[in-house]
Amino acid sequence: MKIISTNIAQPTTIVWKGKKVTTGIYKKPTDVPIFLDKENVRGDEVSDRRVHGGEYKACYLFSANHYPYWRSLYPNLEWTYGMLGENLTVENLDEKQLNIGDIYKLGKALVQITIPREPCFKFAHKFGTDVVLQQFIDYGYSGTYVRVLERGEVKTGDSFELIEQSKDTISIFQLFELLFTENKSKEHIGLIIDNDALPKRFKKRLKFFLKSKS
């Protein structure tokens, strides 16, 4: 797997429900390397730190392979890499092969796979319709957030290389499915409920799922 675009955002103000909101979802390709810090990509806008950035969402990766699908649905938008809100566009990234807790070498950084991206109102605003939220869920390929274990620079052309595969876990694709399906797998929840690659708030959601099934 290879990095084909590095993307960052400047703060952008949108109007949602009559209120002005600042967002960092409008990312654009950059022709210089980006630096993965412990809680964010250096120089990238993170507007709402309750739901973006932080240890377990330091950087967001999305697959270039999914761009043709989204372009076909929204051909009238201005398409560049970063359109899906990702810091890094990765060639051949496959959420079905990315397991929670896997460790990868990413340029000069070392990162760990954490959680999938969940679409929000800012994502819908960028695409111009709330319909895109359900489309994103139905498609199932969410991209992934990573935790930065060792800080470092990443540039276009760098590889995304598996260093250590996590055992007894599930994939990002399976976790994303788990979040939105009505029939949640107790087995899948059990495999990741104590995984150190997941934030505490996320684990609370999983425990709630378990209680609701009992």
C-alpha positions in Angstrom: 0.0 0.0 0.0 1.2 3.5 -0.9 0.4 7.0 0.1 -0.8 8.9 -3.0 -1.9 12.2 -1.4 -1.3 14.0 1.9 -4.1 16.4 2.8 -4.7 19.1 5.4 -7.4 21.7 6.0 -7.7 25.3 7.0 -10.6 26.2 9.2 -13.8 26.7 7.2 -17.0 28.2 8.5 -20.4 26.7 7.5 -23.9 27.4 8.5 -25.9 24.5 10.0 -29.3 25.0 11.5 -28.9 28.7 11.4 -25.6 28.7 13.3 -22.1 29.2 12.2 -19.8 26.2 12.7 -16.1 25.8 12.1 -14.9 22.6 10.5 -11.7 21.0 9.2 -13.4 18.5 6.8 -12.5 20.6 3.7 -9.0 19.0 3.2 -6.9 19.7 0.2 -3.8 18.0 -1.2 -0.5 19.4 -0.1 2.8 19.2 -2.0 4.8 19.0 1.1 5.1 16.1 3.7 2.8 16.2 6.7 3.9 15.4 10.3 1.9 12.9 12.4 1.9 14.1 16.0 0.5 12.3 19.0 -3.0 13.8 18.8 -3.2 15.4 15.4 -1.6 16.1 12.1 0.6 19.1 12.5 -0.9 22.2 10.8 -4.3 20.5 10.2 -7.5 22.1 11.4 -9.3 20.1 14.2 -12.3 22.2 15.1 -14.3 20.0 17.6 -11.9 18.0 19.7 -14.8 16.2 21.4 -15.2 14.1 18.3 -12.0 14.7 16.2 -8.3 14.5 16.9 -6.9 13.1 20.1 -4.9 10.0 20.8 -7.1 7.5 19.0 -8.1 9.8 16.1 -4.7 11.5 15.4 -4.9 10.9 11.7 -7.5 9.6 9.2 -6.8 7.4 6.3 -9.1 6.6 3.3 -8.6 4.4 0.3 -8.1 5.9 -3.2 -9.8 2.8 -4.5 -13.2 4.0 -3.3 -13.0 7.4 -5.0 -14.6 6.1 -8.3 -17.7 4.9 -6.4 -18.2 8.3 -4.7 -17.5 10.3 -7.9 -20.1 8.3 -9.7 -22.7 9.2 -7.1 -21.7 12.9 -7.0 -20.2 13.8 -10.4 -20.9 17.5 -10.1 -18.7 18.1 -7.0 -15.2 19.3 -7.3 -13.1 16.2 -6.8 -9.6 16.2 -5.3 -8.1 13.8 -2.8 -9.0 14.8 0.7 -12.7 15.0 -0.4 -13.7 12.3 2.1 -12.0 14.3 4.9 -8.9 12.1 5.0 -5.4 13.3 5.9 -3.8 10.4 3.9 -5.2 8.9 0.7 -3.8 5.4 0.5 -3.7 3.2 -2.6 -5.2 -0.3 -2.1 -6.2 0.3 1.5 -8.7 -2.4 2.4 -10.8 -2.1 5.6 -11.5 -5.8 5.5 -7.8 -6.4 6.0 -7.2 -3.8 8.6 -7.6 -5.3 12.1 -8.2 -3.3 15.3 -4.8 -3.0 17.0 -2.6 -3.7 13.9 0.6 -1.8 13.9 1.9 -0.2 10.6 4.9 1.7 9.5 3.7 4.9 7.8 6.5 6.9 6.3 8.7 7.7 9.3 5.8 7.2 11.8 4.6 4.1 13.5 0.8 3.9 13.9 -1.9 1.6 15.2 -5.3 0.9 13.7 -8.1 2.2 16.0 -11.7 3.0 14.9 -13.6 3.6 11.7 -14.8 7.1 10.7 -18.5 7.7 11.4 -20.2 10.3 9.1 -21.6 13.5 10.7 -23.6 16.6 9.7 -20.4 18.3 8.5 -19.8 15.4 6.0 -23.4 15.8 4.8 -23.0 19.6 4.4 -19.9 19.0 2.3 -21.8 16.7 -0.1 -24.8 18.9 -0.1 -27.3 16.3 1.2 -28.1 14.2 4.3 -28.6 11.2 2.0 -24.9 10.7 1.9 -24.8 9.7 5.5 -26.8 6.5 4.9 -25.0 5.9 1.7 -21.7 6.0 3.6 -23.0 3.6 6.1 -24.5 1.2 3.5 -21.3 1.2 1.5 -19.3 0.0 4.5 -15.9 1.2 3.6 -15.3 3.8 6.2 -11.6 4.4 6.2 -9.7 4.3 9.5 -8.3 6.4 12.2 -4.9 5.6 13.7 -3.1 6.2 16.9 0.4 7.5 16.5 2.9 5.3 18.5 5.9 7.0 17.1 5.7 10.5 15.6 7.1 11.1 12.2 6.8 12.7 8.7 4.7 11.2 5.9 5.0 12.1 2.2 3.4 11.1 -1.1 5.0 7.8 -2.3 5.7 6.5 1.2 4.5 2.9 2.0 1.9 1.8 4.5 3.5 -1.4 5.7 2.2 -4.0 8.3 4.6 -4.4 11.2 2.6 -6.4 13.7 -0.8 -8.0 13.2 -3.2 -8.0 16.1 -4.7 -11.4 17.2 -8.1 -12.3 18.4 -9.7 -9.1 17.0 -12.0 -8.0 14.1 -11.5 -5.7 11.1 -12.3 -2.1 10.7 -15.0 -3.1 8.2 -16.6 -5.5 10.7 -16.5 -2.9 13.5 -18.1 -0.3 11.3 -20.8 -2.8 10.4 -21.2 -3.6 14.1 -21.9 0.0 14.9 -24.8 0.3 12.6 -26.4 -3.1 12.2 -29.4 -4.0 14.2 -28.3 -7.5 15.0 -25.0 -6.9 16.7 -22.5 -9.8 17.1 -21.8 -10.6 20.7 -18.8 -12.6 19.6 -17.3 -9.6 17.8 -17.9 -7.3 20.7 -16.3 -9.8 23.0 -13.2 -9.9 20.9 -12.5 -6.2 21.1 -14.1 -5.0 24.4 -10.7 -4.9 26.1 -8.6 -4.0 23.1 -6.1 -1.2 24.1 -6.4 0.3 20.6 -10.0 1.5 21.4 -10.7 4.6 23.4 -12.6 4.3 26.7 -15.7 6.2 25.4 -15.9 3.7 22.5 -15.6 0.7 24.8 -18.6 2.1 26.8 -20.6 2.0 23.6 -19.7 -1.6 23.1 -20.7 -2.4 26.7 -24.0 -0.7 26.1 -24.5 -2.9 23.0 -23.9 -6.0 25.2 -26.3 -4.9 27.9 -29.0 -4.2 25.3 -28.7 -7.7 23.9 -28.9 -9.4 27.3 
